Amino acid sequence: MINTIDDAKVSAVIYSIAETAKSNNLKPYNYFELLLTEIPKRMEDTNLDFLEDILP
């Protein structure tokens, strides 16, 4: 259940990512798994170019 505006924003972002994955013929579960494994590996990087490689 959504209790705050911040929760609603987070839900909207997650839904948007899932729908974007689907519209690019990706499986949302697999795409979230990729994001959640690759982004933490690069948390210390100041160069964000790697994001282009994982965006649909």
Short mmCIF file of the C-alpha atoms (twelve columns), coordinates in Angstrom:
data_MODEL
# 
_entry.id   MODEL 
# 
loop_
_atom_site.group_PDB 
_atom_site.id 
_atom_site.type_symbol 
_atom_site.label_atom_id 
_atom_site.label_alt_id 
_atom_site.label_comp_id 
_atom_site.label_asym_id 
_atom_site.label_seq_id 
_atom_site.Cartn_x 
_atom_site.Cartn_y 
_atom_site.Cartn_z 
_atom_site.pdbx_PDB_model_num 
ATOM 1  C CA . MET A 1  0.000  0.000  0.000   1 
ATOM 2  C CA . ILE A 2  1.279  3.453  -0.910  1 
ATOM 3  C CA . ASN A 3  1.520  5.640  2.183   1 
ATOM 4  C CA . THR A 4  3.448  8.681  1.022   1 
ATOM 5  C CA . ILE A 5  4.160  10.787 -2.020  1 
ATOM 6  C CA . ASP A 6  7.717  9.427  -2.091  1 
ATOM 7  C CA . ASP A 7  6.375  5.872  -2.208  1 
ATOM 8  C CA . ALA A 8  4.175  6.847  -5.142  1 
ATOM 9  C CA . LYS A 9  7.159  8.352  -6.972  1 
ATOM 10 C CA . VAL A 10 9.237  5.205  -6.420  1 
ATOM 11 C CA . SER A 11 6.370  3.041  -7.656  1 
ATOM 12 C CA . ALA A 12 6.030  5.211  -10.755 1 
ATOM 13 C CA . VAL A 13 9.749  4.924  -11.527 1 
ATOM 14 C CA . ILE A 14 9.700  1.142  -11.151 1 
ATOM 15 C CA . TYR A 15 6.570  0.838  -13.307 1 
ATOM 16 C CA . SER A 16 8.132  3.108  -15.926 1 
ATOM 17 C CA . ILE A 17 11.322 1.019  -16.067 1 
ATOM 18 C CA . ALA A 18 9.280  -2.184 -16.413 1 
ATOM 19 C CA . GLU A 19 7.131  -0.733 -19.203 1 
ATOM 20 C CA . THR A 20 10.189 0.640  -21.004 1 
ATOM 21 C CA . ALA A 21 11.804 -2.797 -20.854 1 
ATOM 22 C CA . LYS A 22 8.657  -4.403 -22.279 1 
ATOM 23 C CA . SER A 23 8.393  -1.855 -25.076 1 
ATOM 24 C CA . ASN A 24 11.991 -2.698 -26.030 1 
ATOM 25 C CA . ASN A 25 11.238 -6.429 -26.141 1 
ATOM 26 C CA . LEU A 26 13.102 -7.124 -22.911 1 
ATOM 27 C CA . LYS A 27 11.882 -9.242 -20.029 1 
ATOM 28 C CA . PRO A 28 11.389 -6.848 -17.095 1 
ATOM 29 C CA . TYR A 29 12.638 -9.335 -14.494 1 
ATOM 30 C CA . ASN A 30 15.862 -9.921 -16.413 1 
ATOM 31 C CA . TYR A 31 16.311 -6.198 -17.007 1 
ATOM 32 C CA . PHE A 32 15.878 -5.353 -13.322 1 
ATOM 33 C CA . GLU A 33 18.330 -8.131 -12.478 1 
ATOM 34 C CA . LEU A 34 20.859 -6.599 -14.887 1 
ATOM 35 C CA . LEU A 35 20.367 -3.122 -13.426 1 
ATOM 36 C CA . LEU A 36 20.619 -4.342 -9.848  1 
ATOM 37 C CA . THR A 37 23.831 -6.249 -10.502 1 
ATOM 38 C CA . GLU A 38 25.653 -3.812 -12.794 1 
ATOM 39 C CA . ILE A 39 24.914 -0.443 -11.207 1 
ATOM 40 C CA . PRO A 40 26.231 -1.367 -7.722  1 
ATOM 41 C CA . LYS A 41 29.508 -2.535 -9.287  1 
ATOM 42 C CA . ARG A 42 30.082 1.022  -10.505 1 
ATOM 43 C CA . MET A 43 28.844 3.107  -7.577  1 
ATOM 44 C CA . GLU A 44 32.304 4.612  -7.092  1 
ATOM 45 C CA . ASP A 45 32.708 5.569  -10.763 1 
ATOM 46 C CA . THR A 46 32.439 9.214  -11.679 1 
ATOM 47 C CA . ASN A 47 32.078 8.307  -15.357 1 
ATOM 48 C CA . LEU A 48 28.506 7.253  -16.076 1 
ATOM 49 C CA . ASP A 49 29.080 6.209  -19.692 1 
ATOM 50 C CA . PHE A 50 28.412 2.590  -18.730 1 
ATOM 51 C CA . LEU A 51 24.719 3.490  -18.389 1 
ATOM 52 C CA . GLU A 52 24.419 3.783  -22.157 1 
ATOM 53 C CA . ASP A 53 25.408 0.130  -22.424 1 
ATOM 54 C CA . ILE A 54 22.626 -1.070 -20.138 1 
ATOM 55 C CA . LEU A 55 19.810 1.247  -21.208 1 
ATOM 56 C CA . PRO A 56 17.264 -0.281 -23.596 1 
# 
